Amino acid sequence: MNTDTPHGGDLDPATAALAALAAAHRSLSAVIDRELRAACGLSLAEADVLASLARGPDGRQRMVDISGQLRMSKSGATQIIDRLVAAGLAARESSATDRRLVYAAVTTAGRDLLAKGAPVLAAIAREHIASRLPGADLGQLTQALRTIAGMSPPEASQRWTAAT
């Protein structure tokens, strides 16, 4: 019997799925963040922003696009960009057509660091996901998570792979 509910009753299937997804998210996010920091000095959030920049046209994105893609506040994206710029991993660029627009762009050093992080992410995927699920379940999980996130298959796979 699940004691997480106020009256000790079992969770309905959707609530149980949400609880399991939240637990998996916390666990994997912590592992990814720790391993990326150890391997390349990047937090998960910083790597996400760099990858978003790398996927943009000419390796750059508007701040509003970054915050929208990554579901974070504009101020949160700005703070991360500030750290990446200070580290030489990103740069700010003005728009050639509208002086009010400022873009963030990934630098060569930023791309190099993303490439260094790619094997770390692949190892985490193998150890913490693929090794724990049969292949058919892994495919079903992938599809289910894409559906929940509202992502098309190409969009979902580009999140991590197009940046390197």
Backbone hydrogen bonds, N-H to C=O, Kabsch-Sander energy under -0.5 kcal/mol:
donor,donor_aa,acceptor,acceptor_aa,energy
8,G,5,T,-1.6
16,A,12,D,-2.7
17,A,13,P,-2.3
18,L,14,A,-2.3
19,A,15,T,-2.6
20,A,16,A,-2.4
21,L,17,A,-2.8
22,A,18,L,-2.7
23,A,19,A,-2.2
24,A,20,A,-2.6
25,H,21,L,-2.7
26,R,22,A,-2.4
27,S,23,A,-2.4
28,L,24,A,-3.0
29,S,25,H,-2.7
30,A,26,R,-1.9
31,V,27,S,-2.0
32,I,28,L,-3.1
33,D,29,S,-2.7
34,R,30,A,-2.4
35,E,31,V,-2.8
36,L,32,I,-2.8
37,R,33,D,-2.3
38,A,34,R,-2.1
39,A,35,E,-2.4
40,C,36,L,-3.0
41,G,36,L,-0.8
41,G,37,R,-1.2
42,L,36,L,-1.1
47,A,43,S,-2.5
48,D,44,L,-2.5
49,V,45,A,-2.1
50,L,46,E,-2.6
51,A,47,A,-2.7
52,S,48,D,-2.2
53,L,49,V,-2.4
54,A,50,L,-2.6
55,R,51,A,-1.7
56,G,52,S,-0.8
56,G,53,L,-1.1
59,G,56,G,-2.4
60,R,57,P,-1.4
61,Q,104,A,-2.4
63,M,102,V,-0.8
66,I,62,R,-2.0
67,S,63,M,-2.7
68,G,64,V,-1.9
69,Q,65,D,-2.6
70,L,66,I,-2.4
71,R,67,S,-0.5
71,R,68,G,-0.6
72,M,67,S,-2.2
77,A,73,S,-2.4
78,T,74,K,-2.5
79,Q,75,S,-2.3
80,I,76,G,-2.0
81,I,77,A,-2.8
82,D,78,T,-2.7
83,R,79,Q,-1.8
84,L,80,I,-2.4
85,V,81,I,-3.0
86,A,82,D,-2.4
87,A,83,R,-1.6
88,G,85,V,-1.5
89,L,84,L,-2.6
90,A,84,L,-1.1
91,A,105,A,-2.5
93,E,103,Y,-2.7
95,S,98,D,-0.6
95,S,101,L,-2.0
101,L,98,D,-1.9
103,Y,93,E,-3.7
104,A,61,Q,-2.7
105,A,91,A,-3.0
106,V,59,G,-2.6
107,T,89,L,-2.1
111,R,107,T,-2.4
112,D,108,T,-2.6
113,L,109,A,-2.0
114,L,110,G,-2.2
115,A,111,R,-2.4
116,K,112,D,-1.8
117,G,113,L,-1.6
118,A,114,L,-1.3
121,L,117,G,-2.2
122,A,118,A,-2.3
123,A,119,P,-2.3
124,I,120,V,-2.2
125,A,121,L,-2.6
126,R,122,A,-2.2
127,E,123,A,-2.8
128,H,124,I,-3.0
129,I,125,A,-1.2
130,A,125,A,-2.7
131,S,126,R,-2.2
132,R,129,I,-1.4
133,L,129,I,-0.7
133,L,130,A,-0.8
138,L,134,P,-2.4
139,G,135,G,-2.2
140,Q,136,A,-2.1
141,L,137,D,-2.9
142,T,138,L,-2.5
143,Q,139,G,-2.2
144,A,140,Q,-2.7
145,L,141,L,-2.8
146,R,142,T,-2.2
147,T,143,Q,-2.3
148,I,144,A,-2.6
149,A,145,L,-2.5
150,G,146,R,-0.8
150,G,147,T,-0.8
151,M,146,R,-2.6
156,A,152,S,-2.6
157,S,153,P,-2.2
158,Q,154,P,-1.7
159,R,155,E,-0.7
159,R,156,A,-0.7
160,W,157,S,-0.6
161,T,157,S,-1.5
162,A,158,Q,-1.1
164,T,161,T,-1.1
